[in-house]
Each structure stands twice: as structure tokens, then as C-alpha cells.
């Protein structure tokens, strides 16, 4: 029962702070492989929550403000997106912005929700890419 509460703690910390969850889990005496799996699962749940909640919000906002949008090629976010794309976002966001903010950014740039979830899975788990 103690291991379940420790894993729940690691899951909760990893949902918001990737780098703090790993040492916290090891300090709680959990096997490092189990800590890594819990952190990975927490990040995927965070991405899924943002996709499920954020996609309808994005659709409504785009319908309302599409005419006022500034999609200039000189926009710094657009230039980075054009150069590195989804793979760059999925590799950099976990260590810079966090998965939730990176997912919201991906949604705002028009990435399909399924592609976002698959990209986060492949960025956080080694193996063949989708």
C-alpha cells in the first residue's frame, strides 16, 4: 500500500514537473524503472487531458478569431514551427515548457490531436516512431 501512495505522489509531481518527479521517486525508494514508467504515463495522461479539453476550445476560438489571426511567416513561433515541426516540439517541450503547454501550443498551431499523442509517446519512449 505504501508503494501505491508513493507512485501516486510521483504521478502527481510528474504531471506538472518532469524533472522533479524522477528524484522524488528515487528518494521515496521506488525502483528507478518503475519511476520512469510512472513519469512517462503521467506525461501521456497530461497530454491526453489537454487534447481532450483543448481541441474543442481551439475550434471555438479559431471560429471566432480566425479573421483576426496573425499567421505571418515573420512570426517567431511560426518560423520555429516551420523549421522543426512536431518532432522538435515533442522533443523540446518536456524539458522546457512542459507537456501540457507544449500540447496546447501544438493544438494552437493546428496539429491533429492524434498526431500530438503519438508524437509525445514516441518522444518520451524509445522505439520505432509512428
N, C-alpha and C positions, 0 to 999 in steps of 0.2 A: 504494500500500500504506500510505503514511503517513496518507492521508485516512481509510482504513478504521479504523486504530487510533485516530485522533482522534475519529471518530464513535462508536466503541465506548466510548471514555472518556466522551464526552458522554452517551451512552445510560446508562452505569453511574451517572454522577453524577445524572442526571435521574430515575433510578429511585427515588432516595431524597431528592433535594433539587432541586426545580424551579428555584428562583431561583439556585442556584449553577451550574447547568448552562449557562445561557444565556451568562453572561460567560466561563465556561470555554471554551465552544465558539468564541466570537468571539476569545478570546485564543489559541486554537490555530490561528487563521487559517482557520476554516471559514466558508463563506458563511452569513450570518445566516438566510436562508430554510431552508437545509439544517439548521442548528442547531435552528430552530423545529420543523421536521418530525421531527427525531430526538427532541427533548424530548417532543413530542406522542405519538409512537409509544411511547416509553419509559413514559409515564404510562399509556397504554392497556394495555400489557403488564402493568404493575403492578396495575392494576385487574383484569385477566383472571386473573392468578395468585391474587389474593386471593379472587375469586369462585369459582374452581375449587377452591381449597383450603378456603375459609371456609364455603361453603354446607353441605357435609356435617358440618362441625364445629358449625355453628349448629343444624342439625337435631337432632344428638345432644344438644347442651346444652339446647335447648328441650324435648326429650322428657324429659330428666332433671330440669330445674329449673323447668318451666313452672308448677307449682303454687306455687312459692316466689317467683315473679316479682312485681315491684312496678311495675305499669303505671298508676300513679296519674296523674291529669291534673295534679297539682301538681308532678310530677317536672320539673325544669328542662329536661332533654333532650327530654322528651315535649312540653312547651309550645313549644319552638323548632321541633320537628319538625312539630307541628300547624299552626304559623303559616307556615313557609317551605317545608316539604316537601323533596322530592328536588331540585328546582331550586336551592333555597337551599343545600343540602348540596353539590351538584355545583359551584356557583359559589364557595363559601367554602372548601371543603376543600383545593383545591390551594394556596391561599396561606396557610392556617392550619395545618391538620392534616397535609396530605399526602394523596395519592390513596389510598394503601393503607389508612391509618387511617380516612379518610372512607368508603371502600368497606366496611371491616369494620363501621363504625358503621351504614351503610345496611343491611347484611345483618342486623345485630342488631335493627334496627327493623322487619325483615320485608319489605324491598323485594325484589321478584323479581330474580334475578341479571341477566336480560336487560335489564330496565329500568335497572339500575345501569350496565351497559356503555354503553347508548345515551345515558344522561344524561351520563356523563363525556365521551363523544365529542362531544356537542353543546355541552357547556360549554367544551371546550378547542379546538374547531374551529368557526369561524363558519360559518353556513349555516342551512338550514332545520332546525328541530327535528323529532325523530321523532314 
